[in-house]
Amino acid sequence: MRAQAVLDAATLESLLAAAVAAPSIHNTQPWRFRLDPDTQVLQVRSAPERTLPLADPVHRAQYLSVGAAVFNLRLAAVHWGWRPEVRLLPDPNDPGLLAAVRLADPLRADERRSDPGLYEAIQRRHTSRMPFTGRPVPEPVLAEMTTAAHAAGARLHLPDYGGTRRLLRLTAAAEERGHVHPDRAAETRSWITAPGADTPYGIPVTALGPPDAGRRLPMRDFTGPLPGVHRPAVWFERHVQLALLWTTHDRRQDWLRAGQALQYVLLTATAHGVRTSLMHQAMEWPDLRAAAVLARHKRCHPQMLIRFGYGPEGPRTPRRDLGLSKGTGL
């Protein structure tokens, strides 16, 4: 029997650095990792203390976030020559264990294939809350983004002008509701951090974008009535390019798959120089999420609205420093 190859510490750190670079709602980073040194199974667990009880009471957005981290982990494993075997929700008696990634035998040289530029895009991808130019993204790139979503078990809908306006109206309605619900607004503000704050979580004030002077694009207002933190309004792109990520089922495993599909789409866009931002507001209200369903698809469960285009690179948000040792958790 061939001896099992051992995962070295440097490669493990690289895998985890890729995983935690994934996007998460309000940059909560609601994941934990633990490596079993005997089986070389990397457990991906939920972090209950970093959830949003009001905006995400069933933890759907948390699962999307964790799914995105799992996709990065898979991609990094292949890049470093390992064959990742992923099981979602592997233990029904352990609901906090969301995924188990077994790092099986090293890949042969002829097996080390990955999508061009995706691994390199992991560290370059981050949300841009700034205006885009309005320059249309070419059809071949849109086709690659759509194919990426499908390959990961989800669907990507590119709405026409009328469909785009409908989704923006739903997002605007959700944004307005957030303003008039004090507890929801306070929960959102609790994840905004001051410049120089010593915390690896949340969104620094410096990473927030301006509001749209034309009031066409309902960008999320994280700060609400806080004085002195609002940027001056600027004009955003007139023709907004959106994509709706959806799944045919709406179970926990579907949320994890949707998160992997989301990250596949975002990295594909990043590899082509396309900027992205996530518009999740309408997904946080059951009636507005239901209204986002595509009429011609009987089993459409909206998961995320993605705005994309060409424009400035958005500021980075912090990540927790890695200090994982085998047999312990992060």
N, C-alpha and C positions, 0 to 999 in steps of 0.2 A: 504494500500500500504506500502510495506517495505521501511524503510528509507535507503537512499544510504549511504554506508560506506564511511568514509572520509579517504583520503590518507594522512598519516602523513608526516612531513617534512623529517624525517630520512629515510623513505622508498623512498621518492622522490629523495633524494640525492643518494641513492644506485642505483636507476634505471638510473639516469643520469650518474653516474660514470661508469656503465656498457656500456651505449650507447657511450660515448666518447672514450672508450677504443678500438673502432673499428678501423681498418686500413683505411687510406685515402691516396690518391695519394700525394706524397711529404709531408705527414703529414700536409696537409692544413686544415684538420678538417672543411670541408665546410658546417657546419650545425649550426642551431640555434634551441633552444627549448623554448616553451612557454606553460604553463599550465593554462587552463581555470578552475578556482576553482569551478565554478558552475556545469559544465558538466563533470569535471575530464577528459577532452580530452587534451592530450599532443600533441601539434603541433610540427612537425619536418619541419623546413624551411631551404631553401638554404641560404648560406652566400655569396652573389655575390662578396664581396671584397676578398674572399679567393678562387679564381678560377685561372685557367691557360688558359688565352685567346689563346695562341698559341698551346700548347700541347693538350688542351681539349676545342676546340672552341664551340662544341655543348653540352658540359657539361655531356657527357656520363660517364666519369670517376667520376665526382662529384656525379652523381646519384648512381653509384656503391658504393661509399663511404657512402652516406646517407643510402642506402639500408642495408649495413653492420651494421650501427648504429641502424637502426630499428630492425634488427634481435636481436642484443644484448639487446635492450630495451624489446622486447617481451620475451626473455628468462629470463631476470631478473624479469619481472613482474610475470611470473609463479612461479619462485623461491620464491618470497616474498608473494605468495598467491593471486595474482590478475589475473583476466581473461582479457587479452588484446584483443581488437577488432581493427584491423588495416584496414584503408582505404588508398589506394594509390591515390595520385592526387585527393583529394576529392572535390576540388572547381575549375572548369575550368576558373573562373574569377580571381583566385588568383594563378598564375603560380609559385610563390615562396613557396607555401605550398605544400610540397612533400609528406607528410604523416600525418595522424591524428590517434593517438593511444588512444582509449577510454579505460580507466581502469574501467571495469564494476564491477559487484559484486565480492567480494572475493570468491576464490575457496573453495569448501568443502575439507576436509582432504583427501578424497579418490580421489579427482581430481588433487591433486598436484603432477602430474607426469611430469617429464622432462627427457631429454636424460642424461644418467649417465655421470657425469664429465664435461658436457658442460659449465654450469654456472661457475664452478671453473676455467675452461680453459680461460675465458674471460680475466682475468688479467695476465695470464701466456703467452698468445699468443702475440708474436711480431715477426716481420720480422727478419730472420737471413740471413745476406749477407755474411756469412762465408762458407768455404768449408764443404761439407758433406762427410760422410765416404764412400758412395757408397754401403753400405749395403742395400739390397732390402727391401722395405716395404712389409710386408706379404699381401697375397691376401685378407684375411678377412678384414684388415684395408682399403685396396683399395675399397673393396665392400661397406664398410660403408661410405666412402667418396663419392662414386658414388651415393649411395642411398640418402645421404644428399642433394646433388645437385638437384636430381630429385624431392625430397619432397618439395623443395622450388621453383620449377618451372623452373629449368634450367637443363642442361646436363653436364656431365663431361666425356671427352674423354681422355683415357690413350693411347697415341700413342706407336707404336712399334719403333724399332730402326730407321728405315727410316723416320717415321713420326717425331720422336724427332729431328733428324738432320735437317729436313725441317723447323721446327718451330724455331730451334736455328739459322738457316741461316737467316730467316726473322727478328729475333730479332737483329742479328748482323748487318743486313742492316739498320735497324731503328737506332741502336746505332751510326753507322757511319754517317748517315744523321744528327743526332743531333749534331755531332762534327763540321760539316761544315756549319751549319746554326747559325750564331752568335746570333740572337735574341732568338732562341729556347734555345741555351746553356745558355744565360744570364738569361732567365726565370727560368730554372732549378736551376742555381747557387743561385738565389735570395732566394731560400727556404733552403739553407744550412746555419747553424748557427755556430758561433764560440763557443768553450768551455766556459761555464759559462754565456752565453748570457741570458739575462732576457726576454725570449720570450717563450710562450707555443706552438708555431707552428714551423713547419719546422723540418729538420733533423740535429741534431748536427754532427759536423765533426767526433766526436768520435763514432758515430753509423754507419759510412760508412764502407764498407767492402773493401778488397783488390781486385785487378784484378787477373784474372786467368793466371798463368804463361804459361799454355799450349795453351792459346787463343782459347779454345774450347767453353768456357762458356762466353757469352757476358753480364757480369754484368753491370748494368748502372753506367756510370761514371758521377757523379753529379758535380764534381769540374772542369773538363776540364783543361785548362792551368794554373789554380791557383797554384802558387809555394808553396812548403812546406806542402801540405796537402795530398799527395798521400801515401797510404800504399805500402810497397814492395809487388810485385807480389808473389803469392803462388800457389801451385798446387791444383786445385779443383778436385772433383770426376770425374773419367773417364767415368762412365756410369751415365748420368744425368737422373733423374726421373722427368717427366713433366706431367702435366694435363692441358687440354684446357677446360675452362668453356665456354659454348655457350648457346644460346637461339634460339628458333624457330622464334621469331619475334624480331624487333629492335626498338620498340617504347619506350617512356619515362618510362612507367610502367614496360616494360621488363627490362630496366636497373636497376630499383629499385629492381625487383625480383632477377635479377642476383646478385646484391649486397648482398641480404639476403642469396642466395644460396652460394655465395663465403664465407661469414662468417660461415655458417653452415659447409662447407667443412673444413675451416681452424680450427675451434674449434674441429671438429671431429678428425682431425689430431693431434692437440695439446693434446687432451685427451689421445691419444695413444702414446705420447712422440715423435711424428714426427714433425720436424721443417719445416717451409715453408718460401718461399720468392716469391714475386710477380714480374713478368716480363711483364710489360705493354708496352714496347717500340713499338713493332710492331702494337699494337692496336691504336697508336697515328697517324698513317699514313694510310689514306683510302685505298691505293692500297696494302699495306702490310697486312693490316687487311683482305682485300678481299682475298689475297693469302693464308691466314691461314684457309680459309673455308675448311671443310671436304668434299671431293668430293662425297662421297656416301650419303650425306645428302643435299637435295635440299634447305632446309630452315635453314641453319646453319649460325648464326651470332656470331662470336667469341667475347668474352667479356674480358677474362683474361687468361694469361698463368701463371700457378703455378708451381714452382719448389719445390720439397719436398724431404725429406730424414732424416737421422739421423746425428747429429752433435752438435756443440756448440750452446748455446742459444745466440741469438743476443742481442745487447744493446737495452735498452728501448728508446723510443722517448717521448718527453714531451707531456703533455695534459694541456688544460686550466683548471684552478681551477674553481670549481663549486660554484656558489653563487646565485642560482636560487630561487626566491621567487614566490609564487603563483601570477599569473597575470602579471608576468614580463618575459622578455626574457633573454636567455643566448646566 
